């Protein structure tokens, strides 16, 4: 994963793509800081988790800039989000999340409670979906079974 980011950075440098160079350098910096914090080389899973966190930050910043009528800054955040998204697996859609919830729910004792179902579902999803979306789906699932 890190080598792909490094290779893409080299290509961007050769092509003179300043926005991509700046964005990838920042991402490499974030990954280096996380690596120092945890004290070991990052696994691909840890890299993906870190990039997803950065994507979430870009979305929040973009939305704040849009609310503040700062479209040029919102566009910059969206560009960074899209670039980062190329390095992580595609997120699961709601239907796939619901299928996972159904599958996990069958393995747990009844009646289901959120605190019992949610951690198992999140472990199964393994960072492939936003926790807030998963929580909403789990709540809806439990409510529909009550």
N, C-alpha and C positions, 0 to 999 in steps of 0.2 A: 504494500500500500504506500509506504513512504517513498519507495523507488518510483512509483507511478507519479506521485506529486513532484518529485525531483525532476523526472524526465519532462513532465509538462512545463515545469518552470524553465528548464533549459530551452525548450521549443519556443516558449513565449519570449524569452530573452532574445533568441535568434530572430524572431519575427518582429521584434520591437513593440510588442503588445504591453504597454506600460501598466494598464489596468490589471491585466491578468498577472503580470509579474508582481505587482504590489500586493494583490490579493493572495497569491500563493506564498509569497514570502511571509506575510502575516500568518497564514495558516501553519507554515513550517515553524514559526516562532511559537505559536500556541502549542503545537505538538511537542516542541522541545521543552517548554515550560512544564507541561503535564508530565513529561518523561522525568524531568528533574524532581518534580513533586512526588511521584510515586517511587522513584529510585531504581527503576529498571527499564530496559527497552520496552516500548509499547507493543502489545500484540495488535493484530489487525482489528480485533473486536474493540480494544480500548481506543484505537484510532477512530474507528467508526463512531463510537460513543462520543468522543470529543468533537468530531466534525458535526454530528447531529446537534450537539449542544451549541456549537457556533451557528448552525443553521437557524436554530430557534432564536438565538440572540439577534440574528439578521432580520428575521421576520418581525420581532418585537420592535426593533429600531425602525424598520421600514414603515410599520403601521403608525408609530409615533410621528415620524416625519410627514407622512401623509396627513395625519390629523393636524399637524402644525403648518400645513401647506408649504412644505419644503420638498417639492417633487424631485429636484436634482439630487438631493441626499437620499431620498427614498429609492430612486433609480440605482444609485450606487450600492445600497444595501441589497436590492433585488439582484443586481449583477453578481455580487459576492455570494448570495444564497444559491443562485443557480450554479455557479462554479463549484461551490462546495458540494452541492447535491450530486454532482457527477461522480463523486468519490464514495458514495454510500449506496447500499442496495435500496431499491425502490421500496417505499413504505407500503404496508398492506392497506387495502381498501376496507371499507366497513363490512362488506360481505365476508371477506376472508377472516377478519377479526371475529365476527359473529360465529363463523364455523369453528374457530379455535375455542371460543367461549363454550359453544355447545359440546365440543369434544372433551374439554377439561371438566365441565360440569357433570358429565356422566361418570367421571372417575371419583367424584367427591361425595361424601355422605349428605343426605338430604335432611332437613331443608337447607338450601344454600343461603349463605350470608356473604355480604360483600367482602368482609375482611378475610374470609376463607377462600373465596374464588379469585379475587383480584391478584394476589401475589403469584398464584400458580399460572394464571393467564399471562401475566407480565413476563414470567420466566420463559414460558412457551413462545411468546412473541419476540423476546430477546432483542429489544431495541428497534424493531421494524415498524413501530407505530408510536404515535404520540400518546403518552400516558393519559392525558385528559380525554382524548377520544375513546381510548380503551375503557376508561372509568365510566364514561357515559353509556357505552354499549353494555358493560357489565351491569350497571344499575338498571338499565332498561330490561335486560334479560331477567334479572332477579325479580323485578316488579311484574313482569309478564307471567312469571311462574307462581306468583303469590296468589 
